[in-house]
Amino acid sequence: MPNVTRRIGLSLGADICWPICYEEIVKRLGLAIPWRGERVGIDVERVTIEPFELRQACKYDVVVDRLTHWYHTSREWIKKCIVLNDLYVFNNPWSVQANEKHTSYCAMMRLGMPIPETWMLPPKAYEPLPDLKPTLARYAKLFDLKKVGEKLGWPFFLKPYDGGGWRGVTRVTDEKSAWKAYEDSGTSVLHAQASVEGFDLFVRCIGFGPQTRCVLYDPSAPLHDRYTMKSKFMPAADEEHLRKVTLTINAFFGWEFNSCEALRKKGTWYPIDFANPCPDSQVTSLHFHFPWLVKAYLRWTIFCAATKRKMRKTLDWEPFYAVAAQDLSSEEKLERYAKIADDRFETARFEEFCKQHLSHLDQVAYEFFGTPEAKEAVRVKVAALFPEHELERFTELFWNRIQDWRRQGCP
């Protein structure tokens, strides 16, 4: 049986901690996966930024893209490699480039999900362009933000239509605060979205291929405490519901990793923010959940590389629309959407692959996250974010939460 090597590229920006852990665990796994007459090993390399010739070969089988949502040179290299070299990349760069929060709201409304009422507002200010003045003079209508608030109901949220890590999100409670937020918004195109008042749970469901993890989220806490460590905070049926919602959204947009926020009010889950196709993967945010995310990266990338899984380069929305048009209950529709998603993610095949070839990953990860090398990965990330006099305190804080993950049986 010949030995072959599949190469995984990590296209990174400011990411520090998870790539260190990812690379080290790959080494410790010592993979030699028997697959269709070959013995497959895995090599990992960080993708560099440099001039490239459009016809040059691509040495990677899979690339994890954590950069091209904002760095255009890498985006164009990745698009060239997909088109010319059949590179497998997640997430789909055309979808990330084209489909922002606004599109995701519209699409999930079309599928019948209970998205809060949302309006789009023209920006307060504009970049100077040659045709701007005549266009606005002829066609822009004055509007009354108070009337928008009355239609939505007070309070509501003003936020950029394309998101950006809580950038510019403002909860407005009356006409005065709404106008102030709008006046301060600059050139941002805004959504005005109804607030889901009286919710009892705020959950972020992280999706990675067919893998999901629901985390109780506290947006009022400091960044390092927003992902809480609570477990068993909702029934299994609710967790399964959010799994289906997350997989539906991700399969619809061709996003293989993403995080979806939802609020529960009187038993109904309201998706409120689910266009996060480069979700936070840092130990300083995820801490207790960080090892799970690293393992999710490993399982999905190794599966895609080893099996030479073909990337879905185009988005096919018609199967979802066909379900949406049927006379079914919302839960029946969601069940069928999730079935489409499971088929696209090859969930059954993925789970069987992990069972056969990655059964030792849990033990290897458990052992690794008790080593000095793992603690150093935490320290390096902490050093990049916190002042020197806080370095040891926060290193111990995040390290202790990872050890809680180990003590609790690696949930």
Buried (B, 14 or more C-beta within 10 A) or exposed (E): EEEEEBBBBBBBEEBBBBBBBBBBBBEBBEBEBEBEEBBBBBBBEEBEEEEEEEEEEBEBBBBBBBBBBEBEEBBBBBBBBBEEEEBBBBBBBBBBEEBBBBBBBEBBBBBBBBBBEBBEBEBBEBEEEEEEEEEEEEEEEEEEBBEBBEEBEBBBBBBBBBBBEEEBBBEBEEBEBBBEBBEEBEEBBBBBBBBBEEBEBBBBBBBBBBBBBBBBBEEEEEBBEBBBBEEEEBEEEBBBBBBBBBBBBBBBBBBBBBBBBBBBBEEEBBBBBBBBBBBBBBBBBBBBBBBBBBBBBBBBBBBBBBBBBEBBBEBEEEBBEEBBEEEBEEEEBBEBBBBBBBEBBBBEEBBEBBEEBBEEBEEBBBEBBEEEEBBEBBBBBBBEBBEEEEBEEBBBBBBEBBBEBBEEEBE
